[in-house]
Amino acid sequence: MPKVLVSDPIDQSGLDILAQVAQVDVKTKLSPDELVQLIPNYDALMIRSGTKVTSDVIEAASQLKIIGRAGVGVDNVDVTSATRRGIVVVNSPEGNTIAAAEHALAMMLSLSRNIPEADKTVKSSAWDRKKFTGVEVYKKTLGVVGLGKIGSHVASVARTMGMNILAYDPFISKERAAELGCSLVDLEMLFQNSDYITLHIPKTSETTHLINAEALAKMKPTARIINCARGGIIDEAALHEAVKNGTIAGAALDVYEDEPLGESPLRELGKAVVLTPHLGASTTEAQINVAVDVAEQIRDVLLGLPARSAVNIPGLRPDVLEKLRPYLELAETLGNLAGQLAGGRVEQVQIRLQGDLANQDSKPIVIATLKGLLTNALRERVNYVNASIEAKERGIKVIETRDASVKDFTGSLYVSAQGSLGEHSVTGTILGGSEVRITDVNQFPINVPPTKYMLFTLHRDMPGIIGKIGSLLGSFNVNIASMQVGRQIVRGDAVMVLSIDDPLPDGILEEITKVPGIRDAYTVAL
């Protein structure tokens, strides 16, 4: 009988499902060394956020088939190592949707009616009604930043409460926003016109400190901010100053840059802020939902069935999966790259299987491309199961073609995306059976391996320009790992691809575009 190790507290309903097909051992609070020692004996591992599944754990997991995360985020799992070992990683991307949405709404209402502070005074035998006069949300404007499943539910419920809804989501079409009863606007308009602002976006390099002093200065003095998404989206020091000085009226936070929240000046702001200890998913129903969802997937995989929410491997027959695995990585990389080059909300993506790849099953390749395309917007919420649905909901037109006549390589993949920064295309192939290579960017031939941080420029092929870019990056202490130029004709247009060791500092991209001969510049983080 298969054996399942449960290393974090899981609702009993999930354990009961696992017990249908396996021996279940619950051993919580294991040290990293203890987990490494135990894991060789197990076929499946079920965790929450407490257990860190490192590459050492995966390397020791000689018979592990699946890792199940009872929740959304999988940042405590080395997914890359698991994928290399053929271990399926699953999560529960929708199990806590309602819980998180309801908590955001509860925070908004608690902040509006001063409920936490009023409760404190009554329990301390005081009675001061005038001190806690609140405001109504009826006919107020709610700005929803991020119209994913949680943000969409918040918007829907807020509409029934009589609120007007503005929304910002560069990955959502106007048609989809209209279906949800939202007016799609840019961030500046949302900041300027909202009475309440609720955040429902992942934390990325682009969204870190999205709510900063500059953003806060654009808001109404009566505005209130709710964050039940991720800590770090709000600059807490800037928020403290804004509330203290009356720039905005208040804030309700469930997540923080550092958790648990330490000695924070936010604690000193009284009834102007509501603070809770990361309770967004802490409902009985949500804990049951994620436990049941993930336990069912572990059960199915142990029975030889596909997982419905695999974050790393689509549900394919093992023989097909093994053959296509390198191309799935290629497709996801190219989708991610094309999406970032195209920028913002992508309206259309073209996927062309070329050479011998044109004779393969296209569905997993297309799905992997869409997963890569949507990764920046949805992070861990997009997987091989829901990528097509998420693309459709965002109004992305997907064009799939084949061309077996292309013989530059044994098999290659072309991906073109049309977005707010224009249309951009990338082509790639697999070398040596496993090495992903980018072979073309916007019809300019190159041959570079993808790296975590990359800089792309479109420029005139002229003497000195490469040296100027290198010197400029050096002046900002940016180290170049590799550089390659692709061109079609001498002294014509060219593309330069730089692999760099760290993200570009703020402002440097603008300086690069000022260099004579540079037509455009883009940064990509893979």
N, C-alpha and C positions, 0 to 999 in steps of 0.2 A: 504493500500500500504506500502511495506517495506520502511524503512528510512536509508539513507546512510550519514554518517558524513565524510566529507573530511577536514582534519585538517592541511594539508600542501598544498602549491600551486601545482596544477595538470593541465596539458594541457587540454584545452577545449574539445579536441577529447575524452578524457576519461570521462569527465563529461557528454557529450552527450550520451555515451553508457549507463552510469548508469541511466540517466533520462528515458531510455526506460522502466525500470522496477521498479523504485523507486523514492521516493522523495529525492532529493539531497540537503544537507545543507553544504555550504562551510564556515567554521569558522576556520581561521588560527590564529597562535600565541596564542593558548590557554595555560593558565597556567596549571600545573598538577592538581590543585584543580578544575579548571573549567572543565577540561576533565572528571574527575571523576564524577562531577555533571551532565554532559550532556550525558555521554555514556549509561546510562540505557534506554534512549529513542531510541536507534539505533540498527538496525539489522546488519549493516556492517560499517567498519571503513577503510578509505583509507588514507594512509600516505606516506610520503617520509622519509627523514632522520631526519627531525626536531622534530617530535612528539615522545616522549618516552612512549611506551605502557607498563607500569609497572604492577606488580601483583595487585596493588591497583586498577588500571584502569580495569583490567580484572575481578577482584572480583566484581566490581560495574556494570559490563556489563551483566545485567540480561537476555537480549535477543539477545546478539551479536552472529552472526553465522560465520563471517569471518572477518579477518584483512588482508588487501591487502597492501603490500609495493611496491610502484612504483620504483623499483630498485633491486639491487642484495642483498645487505646485510640486514640481519634481526636482527642485534645486538641491535637495539633499541626496540625490541619486546621481552617480556618475553614469549618465545615459550613454555617453560615447563608449565607455568600457563595456557596458552591458550589451550594446549593439554589436560590438566586435566579437563578443563571446556568444552571440545568438540568443541572448536572454531578452525576453519580452518585458518591457516596462509599461505598466498601465496606471492610469489615474482615474479620478472621478470628476471630470470637468464641470459637471452641472449639479452635483449633489448638494452643494451649499448655495446655489443661486438665490433661492427664495430667502434663506436665512440672512445672507449678506444684504440683499435688497431691503428686507424689512428692518434690519438694524440701521441702515442709512436713513430710512424714513423715520424710525423711532428717534434717532439722534437729532434729526431736523426738528421734530415736534418738541422734544425735550428742551432743546436750545431755545425754541421760540417761546415756550411757556415757563421757562426757568424751573423745570420740574426737579432736577437734582438738588439745587440749593433750597428750594421751598420744602422739599422732603426733609432735608437736614434740620431746618429750623423747627418744623413741627415736632420732629422726634426729640428735639432738645427743649420742648415745652414753650417755644415762642409762637407768636401768631401775628404776622405782619403782612397782610394781603397787599398793601400798596407797594411794598418793596419789590413784589414779584409780578407786577403788571407786565403781561407779555404782548406778543404780536400774533396776528393770524396769518396763516399761509394761503388762505382763500384769495384768489385773484392776484396773488403774487407771481413773480416770474422765477422759475427754477431753471438754472443752467446745468445741463447734464454733460459732463465731459467724459465721453466714451459710451457708445451705444451698443455695447455687447449685451449678453443675456441679462446681467445684473442691472446695468444702466437702463436697458429697455424696460425691465420690470418696474424699476423706480419711476421712470417716466410715465408708464401706464397707470400706476397707482396714483401718482401725483396729479395726473389729468382728472381722475375721478374725484379728487379733492378740490377741483376747481382751479388748479394752477395752470399758468401758461408755461409752455415748455420750449426753451431754446436748447439746442444740442450742438456739440462740436465733436466730430469724429471724421478724420480725413479718409477713413477707409469705408465709409458708409455712403451710399448714393442718396440723392435728394428724395428719390422715389421711396426708398426704404424708410427714411426718416419720416416722410409724410404718412406712410402706413402706420407709424407709431404715434402720429399726432404731434410730431416735433418740427420746429422750424430749424433747419440746418444753417448755422452761421459760423463765422470765423471766431477764433478765441477772443480777439479784442472786443468784438461786439458782444460776445457772451459775458465777458468780464464787466463791461460797461453797463449792461442792461439787466443783469440778474439780481434778484433779491436774495436768492439762495444759489449756491454753487456746490454740486456734489460730484465727486471724482470717482470714476470707475474705469481706470486705465492701469496697465502694468507699469512697473518701474523699469525704465530703460535709461540709456544715456541721454535720450532726447527728453524724457519726462522728469528726470531728476531735477528737483527744485523748479518745476514748471510754475508753481505758485511761489513767486519770489517777491522782493520789495517792489520791483517794477510792475508786476502783474497786480499786486495788491493796491498800488496807487491808482490803478485804472477803475477800481470797483467803487460802488456806491458806499457812502458811509454807513448805510443801513444793511449792507450785504453780510451774509453769514455763509461760512464754508463748512462743508461736511466731507470728511475723508475716511472711508471704510475700505479703501482699496489697498494701497501699499505705503508704508512709511518711506519718507524721502522725497515723495512727490511735492510736498510742501517744505519750504525753508522755514523751520520752526522758529529760528531767531527772528526772521523777518515777520513772521506771523505774530509773534509776541509783541513786537514793536507796533505793528499795525493795529492790533486790538487795544493795546495799552494807550496809544495815541488817538484812538477814535477814527483811524483810517477806514476800518470796517467795524461792524457791530459785534462780531463774535465768530466762534468756530466750534465744531464738534469733531473730535478725533478718536478713532478706534485703533489707529496704527501710527507708528513712530519711527524715526530714523534709527534709533537704538532701542531695543526692547530687551528686558522690561524698561519702562521709562524711569530714568534716574532723577537726579536733582534738576528739574526743568523749571524755568521761569513761567512756563504755561500754567503750572499749578497755582500761581499767584493771581490769576486773572478772575477769580470768583465766578459769578454766574455768567460771565461773558463767554466762558468755554465749558464744554462738557467733554470729559475724558473717560474712556472705557478701555479695559485691558485686552484689546484684540479679541473681541467677542463676536465678530461678524459671522463666523461659522458655528458658534457655540449654541446650537439648539439641539434638543433631543432628536428632532426630526432629521436635521442635517447629519448628525453623527450616525444615525441609523441608515440614512440614504447612502452616504459614502461607504459605510461598512458593507452594506448589501451589494452595492454596485461593484466594488472591487473584489469582494469575495466571490461573486458570481463569475467574474472574469477569470480569477485564478482557478476556480472549479472547471470552467470551460477549457482553459488551456491544458490543465492536467488530464482532461478527457480527450485531448487532441483536437479541440475546436478552436476557431479564431477568437481573439479578444476584440471587443467592440471599441475600446478606447485606448489602443496601443499608441504610445507617444513616439515609438521608435521604429516599429516594424509593422507593415501592413499585413492583413490576414491573407497570406498566400500559402500555397502548398510548399513544403520545405524545399523540394527540388527546384521549383520556379524561383523561390526567394533567394536561394543560394546563387543562382545564375544572374539574377537582376540586382542583387544587393549593391554592388559598386555603382550601378546606374541610378539607383534610388538616392544614394548619397550625392551623386552628380546632379540629379534633377532638383533635389532640395537646395543644394548650393546655388545653382543657376537661378532658381526661382527667387531665392532670397536676394541674390545680387541684382537681378533685373528689377525687382520690386523697389530696392533702395535707390537704384539709379533713376528709375521712373519717378519716384517720389510720391508721397501722399497717397491719395486714394487712386488705386489702379482701376481703370475702366475696362481694359481689354488685355488679355494675354494670349499670345500665340505660341504653341508648343509643337515643334517639328522633330520627329524621330528620323534620323538620317543613317544611310548606309545599312549595315547589318542590323542595327537597332530597329530599323523600320519593320523588320519581320517579327519583332517581339510583341508580347502583350503590352499594349499602350496604357491600359488603365492605371496600373500602379505607378508608372512613370508620370502620368498626368497628375495623379493625386499627390505624389511626392513634390512635384513642382509647385502645386498650389499650396501645399503645406509650407514650403520655403517662402513662397510669396507672401503669405499671411503671418509669418512668424513675428515680424516686427510689430504688427498690430495686436496680435492675440497671445503671443508668447506660448505658455504651456496649455492654453485653452484650445489650441488647434492641434489636431492629430490626423493620422491617416484615415480615420473613420469620418470625421466631420469636415475635412478640408473642402470637399466639393460643395457641401451644404453651405458652409460659411462663405465661400466664394459667390455662390448663387444669391445668398441673402444680401450680399454687398453689391449686387448688380454687376459683377465682373463677367464680361463675355469671354468665354474660353473657346479658342479655335485650335483644333488638333489636326495636324497633317502629317504625312509621311513622305519621304523621298529617299528611296533605296539607291538612287543614282549617284548620290554624294559619296565620293570615295576618298576624301582627304584622310580619313581614319577608318578603321574597321567599323566603328559605330560612333555616332556623335549625336548631340542633342542641341537644338536651337531653341532659345526662349526669348520672346520679345514682349515687353510690357509697355503699356501706354498709360501715363499718369500725369501728375501736375507739373513735372519737370520735363515733359515731352515723352517721346517714344525712344526706348533704348533696347538694344538686343545684345545677347551674349550667347556664345556657343562653347561647348566643352566636350571633353571625351575622357575615356579611361585609358591610362597607359600602364603597361606591365600588369594588367589584371586588377589593379586596385588603386592606382594613383589618379586622383581627380586633377584634371588640367583645364584651365580656361584657354581656349584657342582663338577666340575672336570676341572683340567688343565693338559694337556698332560698325560692323563690317571691316574693322581693322584687325589684321592677323597678329596674334601674340601667342605666347606659350608660357603661362605662369601657373603655379599651383596657388589655390586660394589660401589666404592667411586671415587671421582674426581681424586685423586692421589694414585697410587698403585705401590708397588715394588714386583716383583716376583723373587725368586731365585731357582735354581736347585742345590742341595747340597747333600753331604753324610749325612745320618742320624747318627750323632755322638754327644756325649756329648759336651756341651759348645758352639756349633756353633751359636745357637740362641742368647745367651748372647753376643757373640762377635759382631754380627750384630747390636744388640741393643745398645751396647756401642759405636760402630763406628758411628751410626746415631746420638746418643746423642752428640758425640764430634763435630758434624757439626750442632748442634742445630736443628735437625730434630725430630719432635714429632711423635710418633707412636700412631695411634688411635686404631688399633686392629691388631692382628697377629694370623695366623693359619698355621699349618703344615699338609700336606697330604703325606702319604707314602703308599707303597704297601707291603713292608716287613721291619721288624726291622733291623736296621743297613744297609739298602740298600740306594737307591736314594730316595730323598724326594723333595717336593716343599713347599716353604714357601711363604705365601702371606701376605704382610704388607700393611695396609691402613695408609697413612701418611697425615699430615695436609697441607703440602706445597710441591711444586716441589723440587726434589733433587738438591742441589747446584752443580755447575760444578765440575767435578773431583771425586765426591764421588762414582759414579758407578764403576769406575776403581779401587778404593780402596776396594770396596766390593768384587770384583772378585779376589783380592789378598788374601783374607782370606782363610786359609787352609780348604779344604773341599768344598768350593764353586765352582761349575762347571760353572755356568753362572748366569747372573742377567739382568733383564729387568725392565724398568720403563714404566708406562702406565698413560696417562692422559685422562680421560673419560669426 
